[in-house]
Amino acid sequence: QVQLVESGGGLVQAGGSLRLSCAASGSNFVINYMAWYRQAPGKQRELVARITSGGSTNYADSVKGRFAISRDNAKNTVYLQMSSLKPEDTAVYYCNANIYSDNWYTMWGQGTQVTVSS
């Protein structure tokens, strides 16, 4: 069974930086795209950034130029480097992956809290 385990959230002042990590573990699986979503209190979950197995990326307009998504295919790990953080970036951040193991399915991590103080 494949699992996604996130790490790296926390409290940071506005203008600061954080790096999130999400590692997929298990056996006999292949990962297509990996992504980060976030959900702020009272708001819908939204896509932050996505990266394909080939390294193509796309970002939400609100984070372009401040966040960078990357992945290490050998480690089945995706990263989100967040810089110039703003209070409105405060949310629970979720890792998301499209995985093949007997069949294709989408998995979510447990979420990690990011809080940006003003």
N, C-alpha and C positions, 0 to 999 in steps of 0.2 A: 504494500500500500504506500502510495506517494504522500509525503507531507511537505508543507511549506512552513518554514520557521523564520520569522522576522526578528530583527534586532535593530537597535540604534536610535529609537525614539527618545524623547526627553524634553526638558525645559530649556529654552534658549531665549536670549534677548533679541529684540528686533535688530536686524542687520547681521545677525550671526549665521552660523552654518551648522548643519547636521548631515550625517550620512546614514541612510537606511540600508540594510542588507536583508535579503530574503534567499534562503537556501532550500532547494528541493532535495529531499532524501527519499530513498527507497531503492527498488531494483527493477530492471527491465522497463525503462520508460524513456520517452523522447519528449523534449519540450519544444513547442513551436514558439509562439510569442510569450513574453513575460511583460507584466505591466504593474503600475502602481495606481491605486485609486485612493480617494480620501473622502471622508464623511464628517462634516462639521455638525454640531448640535442643531437639530431642527432643519437640516438640509439633506438633499438627496446625495447619494454616493456619486462621485464624479471621477472621470478619468483624469489622471495627472500626466502620465507618460506611458508610452508603450515601446517595446523594442522587439524586433523580430529575431529569429535565429540567425539571420544574415547581418544583423546590426542596424537595420533601418529603424529610425525613431520618429515618433511624433509626440507633441506636447500640447497640453491645454494652453490657450493663449495667456492665461493668468500667470503661468510659470515660465514661459519662454524667456531665455536669456538668464534665468536665475537657477533653474534646476537642470541637472544632467542625469540621464539614465544610461546605465551601461550593464554589461553582463559578462560573466566568465563562464563560457559553455563547458569548460573542463570541470568546473566546480558546481555547475547547475545553479549558479547564483546570480541574482540581479541586484543592482545597487541604485540608489537614488541619492545623488549629491545635491543638497539643497543649500543655496547661498542667498544672501540678502533677504533673509526671512522676514516676513511681515506678520503682524498679529492675525491677519485674515488667512494665513496658512495654517492656523491652529485647527487640528482635526485628528481623527484616527485614520492612519494610513494603512491600507491593505495591499498586500501583494496578491497578484493574480497571474495564473499561468494556464496556458492551453497545452494539455499533456496527452500523449498517446501511450497507453499501456493496456493492451487488448482492444481498446477503442479510444476515441477522442473524447475528452471531457475537460471542463474548466474547474480549476481549484482556486480556493481563496486561503490566504493566511489568516491568522487569528487577529491581526491588527496590532498596531503600535501607536501609542499616543504621541503626538507632537504638539507642544504648547509654546507659542511665541508670545513673550511678554513685551508690552510697549514701554 
